[in-house]
Amino acid sequence: MDITIRLSQQPEADALLGRSPLAALTGMLLDQQVPMEWAFTGPYTIAQRLGSDDLDAHEIAAYDPDDFAALLSAKPAVHRYPGSMAKRVQQLCQYLVDHYDGDPAAVWRDVGSGKELLDRLNALPGYGKQKSQIFLALLGKQLGVTPEGWREAAGSYGEEGSYRSVADITGPESLDKVRAHKQEVKRAAKKA
């Protein structure tokens, strides 16, 4: 995997997201209760603090939990809730070690259908239905992972030409469109 991604809006962090399946999965995991750019910069920050240019599921899963929490908590923190997110990142990595021998791309490699991929994503720690659908849409729209029925499995996030989520962000202009969509959804929810 070596794809151009522009989710963090920082070249080094985006380069890692484009070449590392674990970085992409981790960024998606971190994408809650913080600005999207902050979440998707997180994998790069973690890699740098580990003294590496990539992330390794075996290494992170085996890391001392207190030390890993401290690593994510160092200023600037990787997330608004670095301790709880450190635990979630380690749970994700342990799951990948246990079920995919630490190979995050195996989650989507050789899947038979979009539904099967969605089921695999839903099984990941920290991934609920919406996060799984968004990541599935990101895989299909930007990373070339397009098993039969992937758009349907991704729900509205899989729609072509939409600007609903990180799956649709390819640069600053599309980021603005996604933000505008999210603001409109919030306004509509307030009215309801």
C-alpha positions in Angstrom: 0.0 0.0 0.0 1.5 3.4 -1.0 -1.4 5.7 -1.8 -1.7 9.5 -1.5 -3.9 10.3 1.5 -4.7 13.8 2.7 -6.5 13.2 6.0 -4.2 14.9 8.5 -3.3 17.7 6.1 0.4 17.1 7.1 2.6 15.6 4.4 4.6 13.2 6.7 1.6 12.0 8.6 -0.5 11.5 5.4 2.4 9.6 3.8 2.4 7.2 6.7 -1.4 6.7 6.4 -0.9 6.0 2.7 1.7 3.3 3.1 0.7 1.7 6.5 -2.6 -0.2 6.9 -2.1 -0.1 10.7 -1.7 3.7 10.6 -4.9 4.0 8.6 -6.8 1.7 11.0 -5.3 3.5 14.0 -6.2 7.0 12.7 -9.8 5.9 12.1 -9.9 4.5 15.7 -8.6 7.8 17.1 -11.2 9.8 15.0 -13.7 10.6 17.8 -14.1 13.6 20.0 -11.1 15.4 18.4 -10.7 17.2 15.1 -10.1 14.8 12.2 -6.7 16.1 11.4 -5.6 15.6 15.0 -6.8 12.0 14.9 -5.1 11.1 11.7 -1.9 12.7 12.7 -1.9 10.4 15.8 -0.4 7.4 14.0 2.6 9.4 12.8 3.1 10.9 16.3 3.0 7.4 17.8 5.5 6.1 15.3 7.9 9.0 15.9 7.7 8.4 19.7 8.4 4.7 19.1 11.5 5.7 17.1 10.1 4.3 13.9 8.8 5.3 10.5 5.9 2.8 10.7 3.7 1.1 13.2 3.9 -2.6 14.1 1.0 -4.4 15.7 3.2 -6.9 17.5 5.3 -4.1 19.1 2.3 -2.0 20.2 0.4 -5.0 21.6 3.4 -6.1 23.6 4.2 -2.6 24.9 3.8 -2.0 28.6 0.3 -0.5 29.0 1.4 2.2 31.4 4.4 3.1 29.2 2.2 3.2 26.1 -0.3 5.5 27.9 2.6 7.8 28.9 3.8 7.8 25.3 0.4 8.9 24.0 0.0 11.4 26.9 3.3 13.2 26.3 2.8 16.8 25.1 1.3 17.3 22.7 -1.0 14.5 23.5 -2.0 12.1 20.7 -5.7 12.5 21.7 -7.9 14.4 24.1 -8.2 11.2 26.1 -4.7 9.7 25.6 -5.0 7.1 28.4 -8.2 5.5 27.2 -7.1 5.7 23.5 -3.8 4.1 24.3 -5.7 1.2 25.7 -7.9 1.0 22.6 -5.0 1.2 20.2 -3.3 -1.7 22.1 -6.6 -3.7 22.1 -6.8 -3.2 18.3 -3.2 -4.3 17.8 -3.7 -7.3 20.1 -6.8 -8.3 18.0 -4.7 -8.0 14.8 -2.0 -10.2 16.3 -4.5 -12.8 17.5 -6.6 -12.9 14.4 -4.4 -11.8 11.5 -0.9 -12.6 12.7 -0.3 -8.8 13.2 -1.0 -8.1 9.5 -3.6 -5.3 9.4 -4.1 -5.6 5.6 -5.3 -9.1 6.1 -8.5 -7.6 7.4 -9.4 -6.7 3.9 -7.2 -8.9 1.8 -9.1 -11.6 -0.1 -12.5 -10.8 1.3 -15.4 -12.1 -0.8 -17.8 -9.3 -0.4 -18.4 -5.9 1.0 -20.6 -7.5 3.7 -17.8 -9.8 4.7 -15.4 -6.8 5.0 -17.9 -4.9 7.0 -18.3 -7.8 9.4 -14.5 -8.0 9.8 -14.2 -4.3 10.5 -17.1 -4.5 13.0 -15.2 -7.2 14.9 -12.3 -4.8 15.5 -12.0 -3.4 19.0 -13.2 0.2 19.0 -15.0 -0.1 15.6 -18.8 0.2 15.7 -21.1 0.1 12.7 -20.6 3.7 11.7 -16.8 3.7 12.0 -16.7 0.4 10.1 -18.8 1.8 7.3 -16.7 4.9 7.1 -13.5 2.9 7.0 -15.0 0.6 4.4 -15.8 3.6 2.3 -12.3 4.9 2.7 -10.9 1.6 1.6 -13.1 1.6 -1.5 -12.9 5.2 -2.5 -9.2 5.9 -1.8 -7.3 2.7 -1.2 -8.6 0.5 -4.1 -10.2 -2.1 -1.9 -13.4 -2.8 -3.7 -14.9 -6.2 -3.1 -18.3 -6.8 -4.7 -21.0 -4.9 -2.8 -18.6 -2.6 -0.9 -20.7 0.6 -1.6 -23.9 -1.0 -0.3 -22.1 -2.3 2.8 -20.6 1.1 3.4 -24.2 2.6 3.4 -24.5 6.3 2.6 -20.7 6.7 3.1 -20.1 4.6 0.0 -22.1 6.9 -2.3 -20.2 8.3 -5.2 -19.7 12.0 -5.1 -20.7 12.4 -1.5 -18.9 14.5 1.1 -20.0 12.8 4.4 -16.8 11.5 6.0 -13.1 11.1 5.9 -13.6 8.7 3.0 -14.3 11.7 0.9 -11.4 13.9 1.9 -8.7 14.3 -0.8 -7.5 17.8 0.1 -8.5 21.1 1.7 -11.5 21.7 -0.6 -13.1 18.4 0.1 -12.3 18.8 3.8 -14.4 22.0 3.8 -17.3 20.2 2.0 -17.2 17.3 4.6 -17.2 19.9 7.5 -20.1 21.7 5.9 -22.1 18.5 5.6 -21.4 17.6 9.3 -22.5 21.0 10.4 -25.7 20.7 8.4 -26.4 17.3 10.0 -25.8 18.8 13.5 -28.2 21.7 12.7 -30.9 19.3 11.5 -30.5 17.2 14.6 -30.9 20.2 16.8 -34.1 21.2 15.0 -35.5 17.7 15.4 
